[in-house]
Amino acid sequence: MFMTFEDRPSDSPFIERVWRCDSHGGGSFLSVAASHLELVVTRLGGLTMVTLRGPETRATTIDCPPNGQWVGIRFRLGVYLPQLPTGLLLDHQDLNLPMANGGSFWLEGFQWELPDFENAEAFVGRLARRGVIAQDPTVEGVLRGDRQALTPRSVQRHFRLATGMTHGLFRQIERARHATNLLRAGSPILDAVHEAGYFDQAHLSRSVKGLIGQTPASIQREEAQLSFLYKTGPQPRG
């Protein structure tokens, strides 16, 4: 595999995880479905870019250049930019932010120093204090399984506005990612069906083929380089 990843959890209420990646050679990789908004710093040769990436609702094949370095801040589900609906960033409709002098960049009228793997929490804290990001408590409540004072229709509207997708699609993506980790760790396919909450093997196969881009057997054999894929938990059936 030509891409190596390192990641860490975060105690920030706004950050799901911080990751970094190095590419040791060029090639194609499978960008797997993902549920979260991200801010990514790319360094490639003498070029530096800062990109807002939205969720991905299907697997796609992407070309990766050699000798690149990336640092990503994956926001918690429900974190959004009030001035930029998350749905506008879905499926690689990424937004490259304008760069400023000295390696900083512009976002929502403010100039920001580049975040790194170690200082992501301080950087995101400044975003929150300036009102550049916000968090929808309805989404947090849905994830915890809380009873909602809002109608189901209002809850779904909040979820879609904050995340760019329905709660059902979010669960499908997280389930497929969980199944992929199980298969890559050596679980037999039928065990992954049960542990990840699929109805049967055909259900698992359809899901991972569309969302991960591989069959369960191909995932087990690790035939393709995958994008950042950290451990997730099981999701309810449905």
C-alpha positions as CSV (number, residue, x, y, z in Angstrom):
1,M,0.0,0.0,0.0
2,F,1.4,3.4,-1.0
3,M,-0.5,5.5,1.5
4,T,0.1,5.4,5.2
5,F,-2.3,6.9,7.8
6,E,-1.9,8.0,11.4
7,D,-4.9,9.2,13.4
8,R,-5.9,10.2,16.9
9,P,-9.1,10.9,18.7
10,S,-9.9,14.3,20.1
11,D,-11.5,15.6,23.3
12,S,-12.9,18.7,21.4
13,P,-16.7,18.8,21.2
14,F,-16.3,19.7,17.5
15,I,-13.7,17.2,16.3
16,E,-14.3,13.5,15.6
17,R,-10.7,12.6,14.8
18,V,-7.5,14.1,13.5
19,W,-5.5,12.2,10.8
20,R,-2.5,12.6,8.6
21,C,-1.3,10.7,5.6
22,D,1.8,10.4,3.5
23,S,1.9,9.0,-0.1
24,H,5.1,7.0,-0.8
25,G,4.2,6.4,-4.4
26,G,1.6,7.4,-6.9
27,G,-1.4,5.3,-7.8
28,S,-5.2,4.9,-7.6
29,F,-7.1,4.3,-4.4
30,L,-10.7,3.8,-3.4
31,S,-12.2,6.8,-1.7
32,V,-14.8,5.1,0.5
33,A,-18.1,6.5,1.6
34,A,-17.8,8.8,4.6
35,S,-20.3,10.8,6.8
36,H,-18.3,13.7,8.1
37,L,-17.3,17.2,7.1
38,E,-13.5,17.7,7.0
39,L,-10.9,20.4,6.6
40,V,-7.8,19.1,4.9
41,V,-4.3,20.7,4.5
42,T,-2.5,19.3,1.5
43,R,1.3,19.7,0.9
44,L,2.5,18.5,-2.5
45,G,5.9,19.7,-3.7
46,G,5.9,23.4,-3.2
47,L,2.1,23.7,-3.2
48,T,0.0,24.0,-0.1
49,M,-3.8,23.9,-0.2
50,V,-6.6,24.0,2.3
51,T,-9.8,22.2,1.4
52,L,-13.3,21.8,2.8
53,R,-14.5,18.3,2.0
54,G,-18.1,17.1,2.4
55,P,-19.4,13.6,3.0
56,E,-19.1,10.9,0.4
57,T,-22.2,8.8,-0.3
58,R,-20.5,6.2,-2.6
59,A,-17.1,4.8,-3.3
60,T,-15.1,6.4,-6.1
61,T,-11.6,5.8,-7.6
62,I,-9.2,8.6,-7.1
63,D,-5.6,9.2,-8.5
64,C,-3.1,10.0,-5.8
65,P,0.2,11.7,-6.6
66,P,3.5,10.6,-5.0
67,N,5.2,12.3,-2.1
68,G,2.2,14.1,-0.8
69,Q,1.4,15.0,2.8
70,W,-2.1,15.6,4.2
71,V,-3.5,16.6,7.6
72,G,-7.2,16.3,8.1
73,I,-9.6,17.5,10.8
74,R,-12.7,15.3,10.7
75,F,-15.5,17.2,12.4
76,R,-18.1,15.5,14.6
77,L,-21.4,14.7,13.0
78,G,-23.7,17.7,13.3
79,V,-20.9,20.3,13.1
80,Y,-21.5,22.6,10.1
81,L,-20.7,26.0,8.6
82,P,-23.7,28.3,8.9
83,Q,-22.7,30.1,5.7
84,L,-22.0,27.0,3.6
85,P,-24.6,24.1,3.6
86,T,-22.9,20.8,4.0
87,G,-25.0,19.4,1.2
88,L,-23.2,21.6,-1.3
89,L,-19.9,19.8,-0.6
90,L,-21.2,16.2,-1.1
91,D,-19.4,13.7,-3.2
92,H,-16.2,15.6,-4.0
93,Q,-17.7,19.0,-4.6
94,D,-14.8,20.2,-2.5
95,L,-14.1,23.8,-1.8
96,N,-10.4,24.9,-2.0
97,L,-10.0,28.0,0.2
98,P,-8.0,31.0,-0.9
99,M,-4.4,31.1,0.4
100,A,-2.9,34.3,1.9
101,N,0.6,35.5,2.5
102,G,2.8,33.5,4.8
103,G,1.1,30.2,4.3
104,S,-2.2,31.2,6.0
105,F,-5.6,31.0,4.3
106,W,-8.9,32.8,4.2
107,L,-12.2,31.4,5.5
108,E,-15.4,33.4,6.1
109,G,-13.6,36.7,5.9
110,F,-10.9,35.9,8.4
111,Q,-7.3,34.9,7.9
112,W,-6.2,31.7,9.6
113,E,-2.8,30.0,10.3
114,L,-2.5,26.5,9.0
115,P,-3.6,23.9,11.5
116,D,-1.4,20.8,12.1
117,F,-1.8,17.4,13.6
118,E,-1.0,18.6,17.1
119,N,-2.8,21.9,17.3
120,A,-6.2,21.0,15.6
121,E,-8.2,21.6,18.8
122,A,-6.9,25.1,19.4
123,F,-7.5,25.9,15.7
124,V,-11.1,24.6,15.7
125,G,-11.8,26.3,19.0
126,R,-11.0,29.6,17.3
127,L,-13.3,28.7,14.4
128,A,-16.1,28.1,16.9
129,R,-15.6,31.4,18.8
130,R,-15.7,33.3,15.6
131,G,-19.0,31.6,14.6
132,V,-17.4,30.0,11.5
133,I,-18.6,26.6,12.7
134,A,-21.7,25.6,14.7
135,Q,-23.2,22.4,16.1
136,D,-26.7,21.2,15.8
137,P,-27.8,19.6,19.1
138,T,-30.6,17.7,17.4
139,V,-28.0,15.6,15.5
140,E,-26.2,14.8,18.8
141,G,-29.5,13.8,20.3
142,V,-30.3,11.5,17.4
143,L,-26.9,9.8,17.7
144,R,-27.5,9.2,21.5
145,G,-31.0,7.9,20.9
146,D,-32.6,10.7,22.9
147,R,-36.4,11.3,22.8
148,Q,-36.9,14.4,20.7
149,A,-39.3,17.2,21.4
150,L,-39.4,17.9,17.6
151,T,-41.6,16.0,15.2
152,P,-39.8,13.2,13.2
153,R,-40.0,15.3,10.1
154,S,-38.3,18.2,11.8
155,V,-35.6,16.0,13.2
156,Q,-34.9,14.6,9.7
157,R,-34.7,18.2,8.4
158,H,-32.2,19.2,11.1
159,F,-30.2,16.1,10.4
160,R,-30.1,16.7,6.6
161,L,-29.3,20.4,6.9
162,A,-26.4,19.8,9.3
163,T,-24.9,16.7,7.7
164,G,-26.0,16.8,4.1
165,M,-27.6,13.4,4.3
166,T,-30.4,11.5,6.0
167,H,-30.0,9.6,9.2
168,G,-30.7,6.4,7.3
169,L,-27.9,7.0,4.9
170,F,-25.5,7.9,7.7
171,R,-26.2,4.5,9.4
172,Q,-25.7,2.6,6.1
173,I,-22.3,4.3,5.6
174,E,-21.1,3.6,9.2
175,R,-22.3,0.0,9.0
176,A,-20.4,-0.6,5.8
177,R,-17.2,0.9,7.3
178,H,-17.6,-1.2,10.4
179,A,-18.0,-4.3,8.2
180,T,-15.0,-3.4,6.2
181,N,-12.9,-3.2,9.4
182,L,-14.2,-6.6,10.5
183,L,-13.3,-8.2,7.2
184,R,-9.9,-6.6,7.0
185,A,-9.2,-7.9,10.6
186,G,-9.9,-11.4,9.4
187,S,-13.5,-12.0,10.3
188,P,-15.3,-14.6,8.1
189,I,-17.9,-13.0,5.9
190,L,-20.9,-14.6,7.7
191,D,-19.5,-13.4,11.0
192,A,-19.2,-9.9,9.6
193,V,-22.9,-10.1,8.4
194,H,-24.0,-10.8,11.9
195,E,-21.6,-8.4,13.8
196,A,-22.3,-5.5,11.5
197,G,-26.0,-5.9,11.6
198,Y,-26.8,-7.0,8.0
199,F,-29.8,-9.2,7.2
200,D,-27.8,-11.7,5.1
201,Q,-24.7,-12.0,3.0
202,A,-26.3,-10.5,-0.1
203,H,-27.2,-7.4,1.9
204,L,-23.6,-7.1,3.0
205,S,-22.3,-7.5,-0.5
206,R,-24.5,-4.9,-2.0
207,S,-23.7,-2.4,0.7
208,V,-19.9,-2.7,0.7
209,K,-19.8,-2.8,-3.1
210,G,-21.6,0.5,-3.4
211,L,-20.1,2.3,-0.4
212,I,-16.6,0.8,-0.1
213,G,-16.1,-0.2,-3.8
214,Q,-15.2,-3.8,-3.3
215,T,-16.7,-7.2,-2.7
216,P,-16.4,-8.7,0.8
217,A,-13.8,-11.2,-0.5
218,S,-11.7,-8.4,-2.1
219,I,-11.8,-6.5,1.2
220,Q,-10.5,-9.5,3.0
221,R,-7.6,-9.9,0.6
222,E,-6.9,-6.1,0.8
223,E,-6.7,-5.9,-3.0
224,A,-6.9,-2.1,-3.1
225,Q,-5.6,0.9,-1.3
226,L,-8.5,2.5,0.7
227,S,-8.8,6.1,1.9
228,F,-8.8,6.9,5.6
229,L,-10.8,4.2,7.4
230,Y,-10.8,4.1,11.2
231,K,-12.6,1.8,13.6
232,T,-16.4,2.4,13.9
233,G,-19.1,0.6,15.9
234,P,-22.1,-1.4,14.8
235,Q,-25.3,0.3,13.7
236,P,-29.0,-0.8,14.1
237,R,-30.5,-2.9,11.4
238,G,-32.6,-1.1,8.8
